[in-house]
Amino acid sequence: MSDANGFSFVPLYKLMGFVKGLFAVQTFRGSTWATLPLYLKELTGSKLATGMIITDSAIERISIV
């Protein structure tokens, strides 16, 4: 059933399932981006190179959206 604005009612359990999925994705991304500099530092051996790689990847992610 929809209201005057055309929005339909979504049950709370569906919203909670959606929110749990988003939380899981953001948790995975956060843990990945938190540990990425540690791995890159081992690969490059340079703080400057690590910073440049992370900055470049952040710019690419923004430009894709």
PDB file with SEQRES, HELIX, SHEET and CRYST1 records, atoms N, CA, C and O in Angstrom:
SEQRES   1 A   65  MET SER ASP ALA ASN GLY PHE SER PHE VAL PRO LEU TYR          
SEQRES   2 A   65  LYS LEU MET GLY PHE VAL LYS GLY LEU PHE ALA VAL GLN          
SEQRES   3 A   65  THR PHE ARG GLY SER THR TRP ALA THR LEU PRO LEU TYR          
SEQRES   4 A   65  LEU LYS GLU LEU THR GLY SER LYS LEU ALA THR GLY MET          
SEQRES   5 A   65  ILE ILE THR ASP SER ALA ILE GLU ARG ILE SER ILE VAL          
HELIX    1 AA1 LEU A   12  THR A   44  1                                  33    
HELIX    2 AA2 LYS A   47  ILE A   64  1                                  18    
CRYST1    1.000    1.000    1.000  90.00  90.00  90.00 P 1           1          
ATOM      1  N   MET A   1       0.842  -1.173   0.000  1.00  0.00           N  
ATOM      2  CA  MET A   1       0.000   0.000   0.000  1.00  0.00           C  
ATOM      3  C   MET A   1       0.888   1.237   0.000  1.00  0.00           C  
ATOM      4  O   MET A   1       1.824   1.305   0.797  1.00  0.00           O  
ATOM      5  N   SER A   2       0.640   2.192  -0.841  1.00  0.00           N  
ATOM      6  CA  SER A   2       1.450   3.390  -0.901  1.00  0.00           C  
ATOM      7  C   SER A   2       0.667   4.599  -0.400  1.00  0.00           C  
ATOM      8  O   SER A   2      -0.564   4.630  -0.424  1.00  0.00           O  
ATOM      9  N   ASP A   3       1.426   5.587   0.054  1.00  0.00           N  
ATOM     10  CA  ASP A   3       0.773   6.793   0.547  1.00  0.00           C  
ATOM     11  C   ASP A   3       0.653   7.831  -0.571  1.00  0.00           C  
ATOM     12  O   ASP A   3       0.844   7.503  -1.742  1.00  0.00           O  
ATOM     13  N   ALA A   4       0.342   9.068  -0.220  1.00  0.00           N  
ATOM     14  CA  ALA A   4       0.108  10.118  -1.212  1.00  0.00           C  
ATOM     15  C   ALA A   4       1.364  10.454  -2.006  1.00  0.00           C  
ATOM     16  O   ALA A   4       1.264  10.905  -3.147  1.00  0.00           O  
ATOM     17  N   ASN A   5       2.547  10.242  -1.424  1.00  0.00           N  
ATOM     18  CA  ASN A   5       3.800  10.558  -2.114  1.00  0.00           C  
ATOM     19  C   ASN A   5       4.303   9.420  -2.990  1.00  0.00           C  
ATOM     20  O   ASN A   5       5.310   9.579  -3.681  1.00  0.00           O  
ATOM     21  N   GLY A   6       3.641   8.302  -2.977  1.00  0.00           N  
ATOM     22  CA  GLY A   6       4.051   7.172  -3.797  1.00  0.00           C  
ATOM     23  C   GLY A   6       5.023   6.234  -3.121  1.00  0.00           C  
ATOM     24  O   GLY A   6       5.528   5.309  -3.757  1.00  0.00           O  
ATOM     25  N   PHE A   7       5.297   6.451  -1.842  1.00  0.00           N  
ATOM     26  CA  PHE A   7       6.196   5.573  -1.114  1.00  0.00           C  
ATOM     27  C   PHE A   7       5.413   4.403  -0.558  1.00  0.00           C  
ATOM     28  O   PHE A   7       4.289   4.570  -0.086  1.00  0.00           O  
ATOM     29  N   SER A   8       5.999   3.221  -0.612  1.00  0.00           N  
ATOM     30  CA  SER A   8       5.320   2.060  -0.054  1.00  0.00           C  
ATOM     31  C   SER A   8       5.969   1.669   1.275  1.00  0.00           C  
ATOM     32  O   SER A   8       7.141   1.959   1.514  1.00  0.00           O  
ATOM     33  N   PHE A   9       5.218   1.029   2.107  1.00  0.00           N  
ATOM     34  CA  PHE A   9       5.674   0.589   3.418  1.00  0.00           C  
ATOM     35  C   PHE A   9       6.638  -0.591   3.264  1.00  0.00           C  
ATOM     36  O   PHE A   9       6.363  -1.539   2.528  1.00  0.00           O  
ATOM     37  N   VAL A  10       7.759  -0.520   3.961  1.00  0.00           N  
ATOM     38  CA  VAL A  10       8.730  -1.614   3.966  1.00  0.00           C  
ATOM     39  C   VAL A  10       8.788  -2.161   5.386  1.00  0.00           C  
ATOM     40  O   VAL A  10       8.990  -1.397   6.329  1.00  0.00           O  
ATOM     41  N   PRO A  11       8.617  -3.447   5.553  1.00  0.00           N  
ATOM     42  CA  PRO A  11       8.655  -4.025   6.908  1.00  0.00           C  
ATOM     43  C   PRO A  11      10.016  -3.803   7.579  1.00  0.00           C  
ATOM     44  O   PRO A  11      11.055  -3.747   6.922  1.00  0.00           O  
ATOM     45  N   LEU A  12       9.971  -3.682   8.881  1.00  0.00           N  
ATOM     46  CA  LEU A  12      11.170  -3.403   9.661  1.00  0.00           C  
ATOM     47  C   LEU A  12      12.226  -4.500   9.494  1.00  0.00           C  
ATOM     48  O   LEU A  12      13.419  -4.199   9.439  1.00  0.00           O  
ATOM     49  N   TYR A  13      11.809  -5.760   9.414  1.00  0.00           N  
ATOM     50  CA  TYR A  13      12.793  -6.840   9.287  1.00  0.00           C  
ATOM     51  C   TYR A  13      13.564  -6.757   7.964  1.00  0.00           C  
ATOM     52  O   TYR A  13      14.730  -7.148   7.908  1.00  0.00           O  
ATOM     53  N   LYS A  14      12.929  -6.255   6.903  1.00  0.00           N  
ATOM     54  CA  LYS A  14      13.645  -6.084   5.632  1.00  0.00           C  
ATOM     55  C   LYS A  14      14.662  -4.947   5.736  1.00  0.00           C  
ATOM     56  O   LYS A  14      15.774  -5.046   5.216  1.00  0.00           O  
ATOM     57  N   LEU A  15      14.269  -3.876   6.408  1.00  0.00           N  
ATOM     58  CA  LEU A  15      15.203  -2.773   6.604  1.00  0.00           C  
ATOM     59  C   LEU A  15      16.392  -3.190   7.450  1.00  0.00           C  
ATOM     60  O   LEU A  15      17.528  -2.803   7.173  1.00  0.00           O  
ATOM     61  N   MET A  16      16.130  -3.980   8.483  1.00  0.00           N  
ATOM     62  CA  MET A  16      17.219  -4.442   9.346  1.00  0.00           C  
ATOM     63  C   MET A  16      18.170  -5.370   8.584  1.00  0.00           C  
ATOM     64  O   MET A  16      19.383  -5.320   8.787  1.00  0.00           O  
ATOM     65  N   GLY A  17      17.630  -6.197   7.725  1.00  0.00           N  
ATOM     66  CA  GLY A  17      18.484  -7.051   6.905  1.00  0.00           C  
ATOM     67  C   GLY A  17      19.359  -6.248   5.964  1.00  0.00           C  
ATOM     68  O   GLY A  17      20.534  -6.561   5.771  1.00  0.00           O  
ATOM     69  N   PHE A  18      18.778  -5.209   5.379  1.00  0.00           N  
ATOM     70  CA  PHE A  18      19.531  -4.326   4.491  1.00  0.00           C  
ATOM     71  C   PHE A  18      20.638  -3.602   5.245  1.00  0.00           C  
ATOM     72  O   PHE A  18      21.764  -3.498   4.759  1.00  0.00           O  
ATOM     73  N   VAL A  19      20.315  -3.101   6.436  1.00  0.00           N  
ATOM     74  CA  VAL A  19      21.294  -2.392   7.255  1.00  0.00           C  
ATOM     75  C   VAL A  19      22.428  -3.317   7.686  1.00  0.00           C  
ATOM     76  O   VAL A  19      23.589  -2.906   7.704  1.00  0.00           O  
ATOM     77  N   LYS A  20      22.105  -4.553   8.031  1.00  0.00           N  
ATOM     78  CA  LYS A  20      23.149  -5.515   8.415  1.00  0.00           C  
ATOM     79  C   LYS A  20      24.092  -5.797   7.251  1.00  0.00           C  
ATOM     80  O   LYS A  20      25.299  -5.941   7.443  1.00  0.00           O  
ATOM     81  N   GLY A  21      23.543  -5.875   6.056  1.00  0.00           N  
ATOM     82  CA  GLY A  21      24.387  -6.083   4.882  1.00  0.00           C  
ATOM     83  C   GLY A  21      25.323  -4.909   4.635  1.00  0.00           C  
ATOM     84  O   GLY A  21      26.506  -5.099   4.351  1.00  0.00           O  
ATOM     85  N   LEU A  22      24.792  -3.695   4.743  1.00  0.00           N  
ATOM     86  CA  LEU A  22      25.635  -2.517   4.572  1.00  0.00           C  
ATOM     87  C   LEU A  22      26.710  -2.438   5.648  1.00  0.00           C  
ATOM     88  O   LEU A  22      27.850  -2.066   5.372  1.00  0.00           O  
ATOM     89  N   PHE A  23      26.344  -2.787   6.865  1.00  0.00           N  
ATOM     90  CA  PHE A  23      27.317  -2.782   7.958  1.00  0.00           C  
ATOM     91  C   PHE A  23      28.442  -3.776   7.684  1.00  0.00           C  
ATOM     92  O   PHE A  23      29.611  -3.473   7.927  1.00  0.00           O  
ATOM     93  N   ALA A  24      28.099  -4.954   7.183  1.00  0.00           N  
ATOM     94  CA  ALA A  24      29.118  -5.967   6.883  1.00  0.00           C  
ATOM     95  C   ALA A  24      30.067  -5.480   5.789  1.00  0.00           C  
ATOM     96  O   ALA A  24      31.280  -5.665   5.890  1.00  0.00           O  
ATOM     97  N   VAL A  25      29.526  -4.869   4.762  1.00  0.00           N  
ATOM     98  CA  VAL A  25      30.370  -4.362   3.671  1.00  0.00           C  
ATOM     99  C   VAL A  25      31.301  -3.272   4.179  1.00  0.00           C  
ATOM    100  O   VAL A  25      32.491  -3.285   3.864  1.00  0.00           O  
ATOM    101  N   GLN A  26      30.781  -2.327   4.961  1.00  0.00           N  
ATOM    102  CA  GLN A  26      31.614  -1.239   5.465  1.00  0.00           C  
ATOM    103  C   GLN A  26      32.661  -1.735   6.456  1.00  0.00           C  
ATOM    104  O   GLN A  26      33.762  -1.188   6.516  1.00  0.00           O  
ATOM    105  N   THR A  27      32.331  -2.758   7.228  1.00  0.00           N  
ATOM    106  CA  THR A  27      33.307  -3.328   8.155  1.00  0.00           C  
ATOM    107  C   THR A  27      34.455  -3.970   7.381  1.00  0.00           C  
ATOM    108  O   THR A  27      35.620  -3.806   7.744  1.00  0.00           O  
ATOM    109  N   PHE A  28      34.129  -4.697   6.317  1.00  0.00           N  
ATOM    110  CA  PHE A  28      35.166  -5.317   5.499  1.00  0.00           C  
ATOM    111  C   PHE A  28      36.047  -4.251   4.841  1.00  0.00           C  
ATOM    112  O   PHE A  28      37.273  -4.354   4.857  1.00  0.00           O  
ATOM    113  N   ARG A  29      35.417  -3.236   4.269  1.00  0.00           N  
ATOM    114  CA  ARG A  29      36.196  -2.164   3.626  1.00  0.00           C  
ATOM    115  C   ARG A  29      37.074  -1.440   4.632  1.00  0.00           C  
ATOM    116  O   ARG A  29      38.228  -1.127   4.342  1.00  0.00           O  
ATOM    117  N   GLY A  30      36.532  -1.173   5.812  1.00  0.00           N  
ATOM    118  CA  GLY A  30      37.306  -0.476   6.838  1.00  0.00           C  
ATOM    119  C   GLY A  30      38.513  -1.269   7.285  1.00  0.00           C  
ATOM    120  O   GLY A  30      39.602  -0.717   7.442  1.00  0.00           O  
ATOM    121  N   SER A  31      38.326  -2.562   7.490  1.00  0.00           N  
ATOM    122  CA  SER A  31      39.463  -3.382   7.912  1.00  0.00           C  
ATOM    123  C   SER A  31      40.496  -3.510   6.800  1.00  0.00           C  
ATOM    124  O   SER A  31      41.697  -3.571   7.067  1.00  0.00           O  
ATOM    125  N   THR A  32      40.033  -3.551   5.561  1.00  0.00           N  
ATOM    126  CA  THR A  32      40.964  -3.629   4.441  1.00  0.00           C  
ATOM    127  C   THR A  32      41.783  -2.350   4.321  1.00  0.00           C  
ATOM    128  O   THR A  32      43.007  -2.403   4.196  1.00  0.00           O  
ATOM    129  N   TRP A  33      41.111  -1.203   4.360  1.00  0.00           N  
ATOM    130  CA  TRP A  33      41.822   0.072   4.215  1.00  0.00           C  
ATOM    131  C   TRP A  33      42.662   0.404   5.443  1.00  0.00           C  
ATOM    132  O   TRP A  33      43.616   1.175   5.340  1.00  0.00           O  
ATOM    133  N   ALA A  34      42.330  -0.160   6.605  1.00  0.00           N  
ATOM    134  CA  ALA A  34      43.130   0.092   7.804  1.00  0.00           C  
ATOM    135  C   ALA A  34      44.447  -0.685   7.762  1.00  0.00           C  
ATOM    136  O   ALA A  34      45.459  -0.207   8.275  1.00  0.00           O  
ATOM    137  N   THR A  35      44.448  -1.861   7.163  1.00  0.00           N  
ATOM    138  CA  THR A  35      45.663  -2.674   7.129  1.00  0.00           C  
ATOM    139  C   THR A  35      46.447  -2.533   5.824  1.00  0.00           C  
ATOM    140  O   THR A  35      47.585  -2.996   5.742  1.00  0.00           O  
ATOM    141  N   LEU A  36      45.871  -1.917   4.823  1.00  0.00           N  
ATOM    142  CA  LEU A  36      46.546  -1.778   3.533  1.00  0.00           C  
ATOM    143  C   LEU A  36      47.893  -1.063   3.626  1.00  0.00           C  
ATOM    144  O   LEU A  36      48.852  -1.516   3.002  1.00  0.00           O  
ATOM    145  N   PRO A  37      48.007   0.033   4.375  1.00  0.00           N  
ATOM    146  CA  PRO A  37      49.328   0.680   4.458  1.00  0.00           C  
ATOM    147  C   PRO A  37      50.418  -0.222   5.027  1.00  0.00           C  
ATOM    148  O   PRO A  37      51.583  -0.097   4.651  1.00  0.00           O  
ATOM    149  N   LEU A  38      50.051  -1.120   5.921  1.00  0.00           N  
ATOM    150  CA  LEU A  38      51.057  -2.030   6.479  1.00  0.00           C  
ATOM    151  C   LEU A  38      51.612  -2.962   5.409  1.00  0.00           C  
ATOM    152  O   LEU A  38      52.816  -3.215   5.363  1.00  0.00           O  
ATOM    153  N   TYR A  39      50.738  -3.469   4.553  1.00  0.00           N  
ATOM    154  CA  TYR A  39      51.183  -4.357   3.478  1.00  0.00           C  
ATOM    155  C   TYR A  39      51.963  -3.594   2.415  1.00  0.00           C  
ATOM    156  O   TYR A  39      52.971  -4.080   1.903  1.00  0.00           O  
ATOM    157  N   LEU A  40      51.492  -2.410   2.093  1.00  0.00           N  
ATOM    158  CA  LEU A  40      52.199  -1.625   1.079  1.00  0.00           C  
ATOM    159  C   LEU A  40      53.574  -1.193   1.561  1.00  0.00           C  
ATOM    160  O   LEU A  40      54.514  -1.128   0.769  1.00  0.00           O  
ATOM    161  N   LYS A  41      53.705  -0.896   2.848  1.00  0.00           N  
ATOM    162  CA  LYS A  41      55.007  -0.504   3.389  1.00  0.00           C  
ATOM    163  C   LYS A  41      56.000  -1.639   3.230  1.00  0.00           C  
ATOM    164  O   LYS A  41      57.166  -1.401   2.918  1.00  0.00           O  
ATOM    165  N   GLU A  42      55.549  -2.882   3.442  1.00  0.00           N  
ATOM    166  CA  GLU A  42      56.436  -4.032   3.256  1.00  0.00           C  
ATOM    167  C   GLU A  42      56.826  -4.201   1.789  1.00  0.00           C  
ATOM    168  O   GLU A  42      57.969  -4.540   1.484  1.00  0.00           O  
ATOM    169  N   LEU A  43      55.876  -3.964   0.881  1.00  0.00           N  
ATOM    170  CA  LEU A  43      56.156  -4.138  -0.546  1.00  0.00           C  
ATOM    171  C   LEU A  43      57.060  -3.051  -1.101  1.00  0.00           C  
ATOM    172  O   LEU A  43      57.994  -3.335  -1.851  1.00  0.00           O  
ATOM    173  N   THR A  44      56.781  -1.800  -0.730  1.00  0.00           N  
ATOM    174  CA  THR A  44      57.535  -0.688  -1.317  1.00  0.00           C  
ATOM    175  C   THR A  44      58.774  -0.332  -0.512  1.00  0.00           C  
ATOM    176  O   THR A  44      59.791   0.081  -1.071  1.00  0.00           O  
ATOM    177  N   GLY A  45      58.685  -0.494   0.812  1.00  0.00           N  
ATOM    178  CA  GLY A  45      59.816  -0.118   1.655  1.00  0.00           C  
ATOM    179  C   GLY A  45      59.942   1.381   1.839  1.00  0.00           C  
ATOM    180  O   GLY A  45      60.942   1.857   2.377  1.00  0.00           O  
ATOM    181  N   SER A  46      58.940   2.133   1.398  1.00  0.00           N  
ATOM    182  CA  SER A  46      59.006   3.585   1.459  1.00  0.00           C  
ATOM    183  C   SER A  46      57.668   4.157   1.906  1.00  0.00           C  
ATOM    184  O   SER A  46      56.613   3.775   1.400  1.00  0.00           O  
ATOM    185  N   LYS A  47      57.729   5.077   2.863  1.00  0.00           N  
ATOM    186  CA  LYS A  47      56.506   5.740   3.300  1.00  0.00           C  
ATOM    187  C   LYS A  47      55.951   6.635   2.194  1.00  0.00           C  
ATOM    188  O   LYS A  47      54.736   6.744   2.032  1.00  0.00           O  
ATOM    189  N   LEU A  48      56.832   7.268   1.444  1.00  0.00           N  
ATOM    190  CA  LEU A  48      56.401   8.143   0.362  1.00  0.00           C  
ATOM    191  C   LEU A  48      55.657   7.361  -0.723  1.00  0.00           C  
ATOM    192  O   LEU A  48      54.588   7.780  -1.167  1.00  0.00           O  
ATOM    193  N   ALA A  49      56.213   6.240  -1.143  1.00  0.00           N  
ATOM    194  CA  ALA A  49      55.558   5.426  -2.176  1.00  0.00           C  
ATOM    195  C   ALA A  49      54.232   4.874  -1.684  1.00  0.00           C  
ATOM    196  O   ALA A  49      53.259   4.824  -2.436  1.00  0.00           O  
ATOM    197  N   THR A  50      54.191   4.462  -0.427  1.00  0.00           N  
ATOM    198  CA  THR A  50      52.941   3.962   0.147  1.00  0.00           C  
ATOM    199  C   THR A  50      51.885   5.051   0.136  1.00  0.00           C  
ATOM    200  O   THR A  50      50.746   4.801  -0.258  1.00  0.00           O  
ATOM    201  N   GLY A  51      52.240   6.247   0.559  1.00  0.00           N  
ATOM    202  CA  GLY A  51      51.303   7.369   0.561  1.00  0.00           C  
ATOM    203  C   GLY A  51      50.815   7.725  -0.826  1.00  0.00           C  
ATOM    204  O   GLY A  51      49.642   8.049  -1.012  1.00  0.00           O  
ATOM    205  N   MET A  52      51.711   7.666  -1.804  1.00  0.00           N  
ATOM    206  CA  MET A  52      51.321   7.985  -3.179  1.00  0.00           C  
ATOM    207  C   MET A  52      50.348   6.947  -3.735  1.00  0.00           C  
ATOM    208  O   MET A  52      49.391   7.305  -4.422  1.00  0.00           O  
ATOM    209  N   ILE A  53      50.579   5.686  -3.450  1.00  0.00           N  
ATOM    210  CA  ILE A  53      49.684   4.623  -3.928  1.00  0.00           C  
ATOM    211  C   ILE A  53      48.303   4.770  -3.298  1.00  0.00           C  
ATOM    212  O   ILE A  53      47.290   4.670  -3.989  1.00  0.00           O  
ATOM    213  N   ILE A  54      48.261   5.006  -1.997  1.00  0.00           N  
ATOM    214  CA  ILE A  54      46.974   5.135  -1.319  1.00  0.00           C  
ATOM    215  C   ILE A  54      46.234   6.377  -1.799  1.00  0.00           C  
ATOM    216  O   ILE A  54      45.021   6.325  -2.004  1.00  0.00           O  
ATOM    217  N   THR A  55      46.929   7.481  -1.982  1.00  0.00           N  
ATOM    218  CA  THR A  55      46.293   8.705  -2.469  1.00  0.00           C  
ATOM    219  C   THR A  55      45.757   8.508  -3.872  1.00  0.00           C  
ATOM    220  O   THR A  55      44.643   8.935  -4.174  1.00  0.00           O  
ATOM    221  N   ASP A  56      46.532   7.870  -4.732  1.00  0.00           N  
ATOM    222  CA  ASP A  56      46.094   7.637  -6.104  1.00  0.00           C  
ATOM    223  C   ASP A  56      44.871   6.739  -6.150  1.00  0.00           C  
ATOM    224  O   ASP A  56      43.956   6.987  -6.935  1.00  0.00           O  
ATOM    225  N   SER A  57      44.836   5.704  -5.326  1.00  0.00           N  
ATOM    226  CA  SER A  57      43.680   4.812  -5.335  1.00  0.00           C  
ATOM    227  C   SER A  57      42.439   5.512  -4.791  1.00  0.00           C  
ATOM    228  O   SER A  57      41.330   5.229  -5.244  1.00  0.00           O  
ATOM    229  N   ALA A  58      42.603   6.418  -3.830  1.00  0.00           N  
ATOM    230  CA  ALA A  58      41.451   7.172  -3.314  1.00  0.00           C  
ATOM    231  C   ALA A  58      40.905   8.103  -4.380  1.00  0.00           C  
ATOM    232  O   ALA A  58      39.689   8.253  -4.497  1.00  0.00           O  
ATOM    233  N   ILE A  59      41.774   8.732  -5.159  1.00  0.00           N  
ATOM    234  CA  ILE A  59      41.329   9.621  -6.227  1.00  0.00           C  
ATOM    235  C   ILE A  59      40.598   8.828  -7.305  1.00  0.00           C  
ATOM    236  O   ILE A  59      39.594   9.294  -7.843  1.00  0.00           O  
ATOM    237  N   GLU A  60      41.091   7.640  -7.622  1.00  0.00           N  
ATOM    238  CA  GLU A  60      40.418   6.809  -8.620  1.00  0.00           C  
ATOM    239  C   GLU A  60      39.034   6.376  -8.154  1.00  0.00           C  
ATOM    240  O   GLU A  60      38.097   6.330  -8.951  1.00  0.00           O  
ATOM    241  N   ARG A  61      38.899   6.057  -6.866  1.00  0.00           N  
ATOM    242  CA  ARG A  61      37.590   5.656  -6.357  1.00  0.00           C  
ATOM    243  C   ARG A  61      36.612   6.812  -6.400  1.00  0.00           C  
ATOM    244  O   ARG A  61      35.429   6.605  -6.672  1.00  0.00           O  
ATOM    245  N   ILE A  62      37.072   8.011  -6.141  1.00  0.00           N  
ATOM    246  CA  ILE A  62      36.183   9.176  -6.188  1.00  0.00           C  
ATOM    247  C   ILE A  62      35.784   9.474  -7.626  1.00  0.00           C  
ATOM    248  O   ILE A  62      34.624   9.798  -7.883  1.00  0.00           O  
ATOM    249  N   SER A  63      36.711   9.374  -8.563  1.00  0.00           N  
ATOM    250  CA  SER A  63      36.403   9.720  -9.949  1.00  0.00           C  
ATOM    251  C   SER A  63      35.480   8.693 -10.615  1.00  0.00           C  
ATOM    252  O   SER A  63      34.799   9.021 -11.587  1.00  0.00           O  
ATOM    253  N   ILE A  64      35.449   7.466 -10.110  1.00  0.00           N  
ATOM    254  CA  ILE A  64      34.568   6.455 -10.667  1.00  0.00           C  
ATOM    255  C   ILE A  64      33.113   6.771 -10.331  1.00  0.00           C  
ATOM    256  O   ILE A  64      32.216   6.568 -11.148  1.00  0.00           O  
ATOM    257  N   VAL A  65      32.899   7.264  -9.134  1.00  0.00           N  
ATOM    258  CA  VAL A  65      31.532   7.588  -8.682  1.00  0.00           C  
ATOM    259  C   VAL A  65      31.080   8.809  -9.367  1.00  0.00           C  
ATOM    260  O   VAL A  65      29.960   9.266  -9.139  1.00  0.00           O  
TER     261      VAL A  65                                                      
END                                                                             
